[in-house]
Amino acid sequence: MISLAGVTKSFGDNHVLQGIDLEIARGSSMVIIGGSGSGKSVLLKCILGLVWPDAGTIMLDGQNVTTQDRDAFLARFGMLFQGGALFDSLPVWQNVAFRLLRGSLKRPAEEARAIALEKLRRVGLMPEVADRFPAELSGGMQKRVGLARAIAAEPEIIFFDEPTTGLDPIMAGVINDLIREIVTEMGATAMTITHDMTSVRAIADNVAMLHAGRIRWTGPVDQLDTSGDPYVTQFITGSPHGPIAAVR
């Protein structure tokens, strides 16, 4: 579904991506792991076309992302943002239905609200939440609203950016279970960037380790502990000793 070949991206002298080769199969859940500053977010932005790579190709469903109609291209994606990114001035249901109330996906308001209520129900939130504002919700509820928004337009591909950041372990487990269930139900292709190893093991089919702008290792999640790659081993165990230098 998504294929990257030789993708590079630099910002001045900062060479963030240094030749990324990666394939994400249709209907699978790929999790990208790596330390802060390893290039995970830049990789995601390149796929979405928010920044253009300096070299290499990114293909979506066999077509180069740089040549596709932007509206039609972005309509295929859903996104759960790290910080929730909810609109404080809009009630919850309008946040969930944001894409359904405007642009090429526009629906009548009554229909958009009905879809929003159904997606809220799917992530475990009651109908009375719909007319509240984000500031009236807990962090876990806001994250679930963000997840409902990500799936509201039935996207083919869903990106999850650090989906459990800022959540307690129990709520993080709830979000992980929801992501796994929803991706499976929808048959969507999923890409997650995270450094939370609990999330990795809960939601991944395949894992790719990104370090110093390159994919160090990729494989099924059940081979993560036996990868034999010292970078992967150090990262998943959290050891201060190994090839990844700690920033002091």
Kinemage of the C-alpha trace (Angstrom):
@kinemage 1
@onewidth
@group {chain A} dominant
@subgroup {mainchain}
@vectorlist {calphas} color= white
{ca met a 1} P 0.000 0.000 0.000
{ca ile a 2} L 2.840 2.371 0.873
{ca ser a 3} L 6.336 2.026 -0.583
{ca leu a 4} L 9.366 4.233 0.015
{ca ala a 5} L 12.604 3.908 -1.936
{ca gly a 6} L 15.755 5.933 -1.280
{ca val a 7} L 13.891 8.742 0.500
{ca thr a 8} L 16.123 11.508 1.833
{ca lys a 9} L 15.312 14.766 3.578
{ca ser a 10} L 17.612 17.419 4.992
{ca phe a 11} L 17.047 20.755 6.670
{ca gly a 12} L 20.233 22.676 6.029
{ca asp a 13} L 23.078 20.639 7.496
{ca asn a 14} L 20.674 18.410 9.421
{ca his a 15} L 20.349 15.213 7.354
{ca val a 16} L 17.193 13.743 8.876
{ca leu a 17} L 16.352 10.964 6.414
{ca gln a 18} L 19.302 9.370 4.686
{ca gly a 19} L 17.876 6.818 2.288
{ca ile a 20} L 14.686 5.236 3.605
{ca asp a 21} L 13.491 2.001 2.012
{ca leu a 22} L 10.265 0.681 3.502
{ca glu a 23} L 7.120 -1.150 2.435
{ca ile a 24} L 3.818 -1.285 4.301
{ca ala a 25} L 1.445 -3.998 3.121
{ca arg a 26} L -2.237 -3.282 2.553
{ca gly a 27} L -4.307 -3.972 5.644
{ca ser a 28} L -1.289 -4.337 7.927
{ca ser a 29} L -0.209 -2.371 10.987
{ca met a 30} L 3.348 -1.022 10.778
{ca val a 31} L 4.935 0.588 13.818
{ca ile a 32} L 8.011 2.795 13.424
{ca ile a 33} L 10.195 2.898 16.539
{ca gly a 34} L 13.203 5.067 17.279
{ca gly a 35} L 14.466 7.663 19.683
{ca ser a 36} L 13.567 11.332 19.752
{ca gly a 37} L 15.073 13.113 16.764
{ca ser a 38} L 15.483 9.926 14.730
{ca gly a 39} L 13.247 11.215 11.924
{ca lys a 40} L 9.951 9.433 12.642
{ca ser a 41} L 7.759 12.531 12.365
{ca val a 42} L 9.566 13.805 9.269
{ca leu a 43} L 9.023 10.417 7.623
{ca leu a 44} L 5.299 10.639 8.337
{ca lys a 45} L 5.138 14.201 6.984
{ca cys a 46} L 6.905 13.124 3.793
{ca ile a 47} L 4.340 10.390 3.188
{ca leu a 48} L 1.500 12.870 3.711
{ca gly a 49} L 3.168 15.425 1.445
{ca leu a 50} L 3.437 18.027 4.198
{ca val a 51} L 7.134 18.213 3.342
{ca trp a 52} L 8.700 16.993 0.108
{ca pro a 53} L 11.655 14.607 0.164
{ca asp a 54} L 14.889 15.787 -1.415
{ca ala a 55} L 15.309 12.511 -3.277
{ca gly a 56} L 13.696 9.105 -3.609
{ca thr a 57} L 10.124 8.048 -4.345
{ca ile a 58} L 7.046 7.508 -2.208
{ca met a 59} L 4.310 5.404 -3.763
{ca leu a 60} L 0.755 5.033 -2.496
{ca asp a 61} L -1.173 2.146 -3.988
{ca gly a 62} L 1.237 2.112 -6.944
{ca gln a 63} L 1.059 5.851 -7.662
{ca asn a 64} L 3.660 8.506 -6.868
{ca val a 65} L 2.326 10.749 -4.097
{ca thr a 66} L 3.752 13.862 -5.769
{ca thr a 67} L 1.524 13.438 -8.830
{ca gln a 68} L -1.802 12.719 -7.137
{ca asp a 69} L -4.667 15.164 -6.682
{ca arg a 70} L -4.122 16.545 -3.176
{ca asp a 71} L -7.747 16.535 -2.012
{ca ala a 72} L -8.392 12.999 -3.246
{ca phe a 73} L -5.048 11.871 -1.841
{ca leu a 74} L -5.592 13.288 1.656
{ca ala a 75} L -9.178 11.984 1.750
{ca arg a 76} L -7.721 8.479 1.933
{ca phe a 77} L -6.000 9.216 5.263
{ca gly a 78} L -7.062 9.512 8.864
{ca met a 79} L -4.774 10.867 11.576
{ca leu a 80} L -4.600 10.607 15.349
{ca phe a 81} L -2.342 13.435 16.498
{ca gln a 82} L 0.012 13.154 19.451
{ca gly a 83} L -1.498 16.024 21.406
{ca gly a 84} L -5.086 15.365 20.362
{ca ala a 85} L -5.196 18.577 18.271
{ca leu a 86} L -8.885 19.097 18.991
{ca phe a 87} L -10.460 22.461 18.213
{ca asp a 88} L -11.219 24.088 21.563
{ca ser a 89} L -13.982 26.281 20.119
{ca leu a 90} L -15.960 23.393 18.621
{ca pro a 91} L -18.115 20.884 20.491
{ca val a 92} L -16.952 17.290 20.453
{ca trp a 93} L -19.282 16.128 17.695
{ca gln a 94} L -18.112 18.871 15.343
{ca asn a 95} L -14.498 17.908 16.088
{ca val a 96} L -15.272 14.308 15.149
{ca ala a 97} L -17.224 15.328 12.047
{ca phe a 98} L -14.787 18.070 11.030
{ca arg a 99} L -13.991 16.560 7.609
{ca leu a 100} L -17.640 15.684 7.029
{ca leu a 101} L -18.791 19.275 7.444
{ca arg a 102} L -16.569 20.790 4.755
{ca gly a 103} L -14.640 20.112 1.562
{ca ser a 104} L -15.084 17.211 -0.839
{ca leu a 105} L -16.453 14.922 1.912
{ca lys a 106} L -19.155 17.377 3.002
{ca arg a 107} L -22.378 15.854 4.340
{ca pro a 108} L -25.558 17.465 5.669
{ca ala a 109} L -25.116 18.488 9.297
{ca glu a 110} L -27.679 15.977 10.564
{ca glu a 111} L -25.918 13.112 8.787
{ca ala a 112} L -22.483 14.287 9.947
{ca arg a 113} L -23.705 14.438 13.557
{ca ala a 114} L -25.164 10.931 13.324
{ca ile a 115} L -21.847 9.592 12.031
{ca ala a 116} L -20.004 11.421 14.806
{ca leu a 117} L -22.237 9.879 17.458
{ca glu a 118} L -21.661 6.420 16.027
{ca lys a 119} L -17.875 6.893 15.999
{ca leu a 120} L -17.964 8.218 19.552
{ca arg a 121} L -19.905 5.109 20.570
{ca arg a 122} L -17.290 2.976 18.822
{ca val a 123} L -14.520 4.430 20.985
{ca gly a 124} L -16.558 3.992 24.166
{ca leu a 125} L -17.988 7.487 24.653
{ca met a 126} L -21.648 8.149 25.458
{ca pro a 127} L -23.880 10.439 23.317
{ca glu a 128} L -23.968 13.157 25.992
{ca val a 129} L -20.269 13.777 25.377
{ca ala a 130} L -21.072 15.039 21.879
{ca asp a 131} L -22.133 18.527 22.957
{ca arg a 132} L -19.322 19.109 25.433
{ca phe a 133} L -16.178 21.035 24.597
{ca pro a 134} L -12.690 19.459 24.644
{ca ala a 135} L -11.687 21.373 27.788
{ca glu a 136} L -14.473 19.570 29.670
{ca leu a 137} L -12.948 16.138 28.933
{ca ser a 138} L -10.139 14.178 30.540
{ca gly a 139} L -6.971 13.455 28.614
{ca gly a 140} L -8.087 9.896 27.906
{ca met a 141} L -11.472 11.061 26.633
{ca gln a 142} L -9.814 13.656 24.404
{ca lys a 143} L -7.609 10.943 22.935
{ca arg a 144} L -10.674 8.827 22.196
{ca val a 145} L -12.380 11.803 20.537
{ca gly a 146} L -9.260 12.184 18.397
{ca leu a 147} L -9.491 8.517 17.456
{ca ala a 148} L -13.169 8.897 16.579
{ca arg a 149} L -12.271 11.831 14.317
{ca ala a 150} L -9.505 9.797 12.665
{ca ile a 151} L -11.984 7.114 11.588
{ca ala a 152} L -15.033 9.304 10.907
{ca ala a 153} L -14.516 9.416 7.141
{ca glu a 154} L -13.729 5.671 6.871
{ca pro a 155} L -10.136 6.206 5.676
{ca glu a 156} L -8.099 3.517 3.944
{ca ile a 157} L -4.947 4.497 5.834
{ca ile a 158} L -4.656 5.712 9.423
{ca phe a 159} L -1.579 7.316 10.980
{ca phe a 160} L -1.080 7.306 14.740
{ca asp a 161} L 1.453 9.756 16.151
{ca glu a 162} L 2.536 8.670 19.658
{ca pro a 163} L -1.030 7.560 20.485
{ca thr a 164} L -0.459 6.907 24.217
{ca thr a 165} L 1.649 9.951 25.130
{ca gly a 166} L 0.494 11.544 28.385
{ca leu a 167} L -1.877 8.723 29.345
{ca asp a 168} L -1.749 6.570 32.444
{ca pro a 169} L -0.986 2.850 31.869
{ca ile a 170} L -4.636 1.757 32.078
{ca met a 171} L -5.914 4.353 29.614
{ca ala a 172} L -2.937 3.669 27.347
{ca gly a 173} L -4.026 0.022 27.316
{ca val a 174} L -7.578 1.053 26.412
{ca ile a 175} L -6.317 3.172 23.495
{ca asn a 176} L -4.031 0.379 22.278
{ca asp a 177} L -6.908 -2.114 22.321
{ca leu a 178} L -9.184 0.326 20.472
{ca ile a 179} L -6.579 0.960 17.793
{ca arg a 180} L -6.032 -2.758 17.243
{ca glu a 181} L -9.772 -3.501 17.094
{ca ile a 182} L -10.660 -0.588 14.818
{ca val a 183} L -7.827 -1.159 12.347
{ca thr a 184} L -8.788 -4.836 12.105
{ca glu a 185} L -12.508 -4.080 11.702
{ca met a 186} L -11.934 -1.455 9.008
{ca gly a 187} L -9.288 -3.436 7.170
{ca ala a 188} L -7.261 -0.229 7.156
{ca thr a 189} L -3.552 0.107 6.605
{ca ala a 190} L -2.011 1.601 9.737
{ca met a 191} L 1.277 3.327 10.469
{ca thr a 192} L 2.186 4.292 14.010
{ca ile a 193} L 5.217 6.172 15.279
{ca thr a 194} L 6.027 5.612 18.937
{ca his a 195} L 8.689 4.834 21.498
{ca asp a 196} L 6.198 3.089 23.822
{ca met a 197} L 7.109 -0.594 23.639
{ca thr a 198} L 3.807 -1.648 25.215
{ca ser a 199} L 1.996 0.014 22.304
{ca val a 200} L 4.341 -1.630 19.821
{ca arg a 201} L 3.556 -5.106 21.080
{ca ala a 202} L -0.171 -4.402 21.287
{ca ile a 203} L -0.835 -2.915 17.856
{ca ala a 204} L 1.972 -3.924 15.469
{ca asp a 205} L 1.995 -6.579 12.792
{ca asn a 206} L 5.410 -5.398 11.664
{ca val a 207} L 8.027 -3.113 13.188
{ca ala a 208} L 10.704 -0.904 11.644
{ca met a 209} L 13.561 0.583 13.663
{ca leu a 210} L 14.616 4.053 12.512
{ca his a 211} L 17.962 5.364 13.686
{ca ala a 212} L 20.186 8.138 12.317
{ca gly a 213} L 17.958 8.573 9.297
{ca arg a 214} L 18.015 4.933 8.200
{ca ile a 215} L 15.913 1.843 8.739
{ca arg a 216} L 18.109 -0.373 10.902
{ca trp a 217} L 15.791 -3.373 10.984
{ca thr a 218} L 12.292 -4.354 9.931
{ca gly a 219} L 10.317 -7.505 10.569
{ca pro a 220} L 7.298 -9.101 12.261
{ca val a 221} L 6.636 -7.957 15.813
{ca asp a 222} L 7.095 -11.499 17.135
{ca gln a 223} L 10.716 -11.395 15.935
{ca leu a 224} L 11.487 -8.137 17.712
{ca asp a 225} L 13.131 -9.762 20.720
{ca thr a 226} L 15.295 -12.012 18.547
{ca ser a 227} L 16.235 -9.485 15.855
{ca gly a 228} L 19.953 -9.778 16.611
{ca asp a 229} L 20.379 -6.097 15.817
{ca pro a 230} L 22.202 -4.287 18.648
{ca tyr a 231} L 20.324 -1.033 18.004
{ca val a 232} L 16.952 -2.766 18.280
{ca thr a 233} L 18.004 -4.722 21.361
{ca gln a 234} L 19.219 -1.611 23.167
{ca phe a 235} L 16.094 0.356 22.277
{ca ile a 236} L 13.532 -2.243 23.323
{ca thr a 237} L 15.332 -3.006 26.591
{ca gly a 238} L 16.040 0.640 27.413
{ca ser a 239} L 19.661 -0.133 28.191
{ca pro a 240} L 22.077 2.819 28.568
{ca his a 241} L 24.804 0.587 27.105
{ca gly a 242} L 24.990 -0.025 23.382
{ca pro a 243} L 25.490 1.670 20.020
{ca ile a 244} L 22.825 4.340 20.639
{ca ala a 245} L 24.514 7.149 22.525
{ca ala a 246} L 22.447 8.748 25.269
{ca val a 247} L 22.121 12.522 25.020
{ca arg a 248} L 23.569 14.020 28.218
